């Protein structure tokens, strides 16, 4: 079985990141307006980060994350924004590797907590996050403007 290598996504990876985001949108019967230029700008910031998981030098997974101040804890919080694993790579530890690396980075940065949201019916994602010690503690409410 190939080894999963997790690395920081760079602006030069914008096309593959955009492709993975589009893959997620398609799997949810959605359309994402993400472009390569938007991804490159996103990856060129200090606040937002992306990890790529590769097997045999092919990108098979993506995790995006950010840090934000948390007044209640008087420390940063880490937030996982997106986790995407190609269908053919699911069940092979790709999601595990991505989530473990994000949580390692949150702890190393001194974060007080970490959070992630997922669909109420996304049992595989909930199982992945629970495996890494995340628990259901809040309800996320959203309003979309576009």
N, C-alpha and C positions, 0 to 999 in steps of 0.2 A: 504494500500500500504506500502511495506517495506521501511524503512529509508535507505538512502545511507550514508555510513560512508566512509570518505576519510582518508587514512593514508599513511605514508611513506612506500614504499616497502623496505624490508630488504634483505640482501644476502640470507637468508633462503627462500625467496619468489621467488628465481630464476626460479624454474620450472614453476610456474604459469605465471610469466612475459614472459618467453620464449613461453609458450603456447599461450598467448594473441598476441604476435608478430607474431607467425605463423598463427594465425587466421586472422590477418590483411593481411599478405602476400597472404594467400589462397583467401581471398575476392577480391584481386586485380590480381588474376591469376599469382602470383609470387611465388618464393621460397626464404625464408630467410635462410641464413646460421647460424642464431643465435643459440647458444647452452646455456645450463644451466650454464656452466663454464664462458662463455663470459658475461652472464647477472650478475652472482655473482661478477665478477671483476668490471663490470660497476657500480653496486650498492655499491661497496666498495670504490668508489672514492668520493672526496669532490666536484668535479666540476659538476658531473652528478647526476640527481635525478629522482626518479620515484614515482608516487602516484598511489595507488591502490584504486579503489572504490569497496566497498563491500555492498552486500545486503544479509541479513540472513547468514552472515559469508562466503559468496561465492564471489570470485572476479569476478566482472562483467565489470570492466573498468580499463584502464591504461592510464596514461599521463606521458610522460617523458619530462624533461626540463633541461635547463642548464643556466648558467650565463657566460657572456664573457665581457671583457672590451670594451668600446666604446669610441674611441678617440674623435669623433666629439662632443659627449655630456659630455665627461670627467666624465663618470659614467658607471656603469654596465648596460648591456642590458639583459633582460630575453628572452629566446627562448623556445617555446614549440616545441618539436621535434616530438612526436607521440601522438595521441589520438586514443584509441581503446575502443569501447563499444561493448559488445556481442550483437548480433542481437536481442535476446529476451529481452534485457534490454534497447533498444533504445526507445526514446520518453518518458522515465520515469525520466528524470532529471539527469542521471548519467554523461553525458558529461558536463552539466551545473555545477554540483558540482565539477568536476575535473578542468575545466577551471577557475572557480571562485577561487578555492584554489590556483592554480598556480599564477593567477594574484595578489591575496592577498600576496603571498610570494614574488613576484617581487617588489611590492610596499613596503613591510616591509624591503626588502633588499636595498632600495634606488635606484632601477633601474630607468633609464631615460625613458626606453621604453620596450615594449614587442612585440615579433613577433611570427608568426606561418606561415607555408606554407601548402597548400593543393592543390589537383588537381584542374585544371581549371573547371572541370565539377562536382566537389563534392559540390553540392548545400546545402545538409544538414550541412556539416562542415562549409561552408561559412556563413550560417545563424546562426549557433552556435557562431562562433567567432564575427560576427557583433553584436549579442545580448549582448556580453560582451564588446562592445566598440572598437573592432579592425576594422580597415578600410584598404581598398586596397591602399597601398602607393608605392609599388615597384613591380618589376618583379624579380622573382627568376629564375636564369639560373643554370642548373646543367650539370655536366658531370660525368658519371659513369665509373669507372676503372675496375670493375669486373662484 
